[in-house]
């Protein structure tokens, strides 16, 4: 069993999030990926953000493999981040960080469905639009 790594993510309003994740000794080039962001762990209903396999450079999760390392790119577009929990609907004061939670699953590359990473997902407010 693989225990998920703690991987807090920080997104900045008014910019996209592009996060590189490297994993040695696994070829995930043909794997299936899933990641979700929710208000809290086990939050019911639809996720605030849902990502799956995508082409590099577009919102979602892409992967390349150069032995012995898989390079996974998680991308969330600026519009998705900016639309997430707008003030004051989420009860967070303007100018304060919004703290959510996320996790990342992979199926393939020799693994059954596995939660590879998890942690907080913080959106930091910005100044420049």
Protein Blocks (a to p, Z undefined) as FASTA:
>chain_A
ZZdddddddddehiacddddddehiafklcccdddddfbehigcjdfbdcddddehiacd
ddddddfbdcddddddfklmmmgopafklopaehiacddddddddeeehiacddfbgcdd
dddddfbZZ
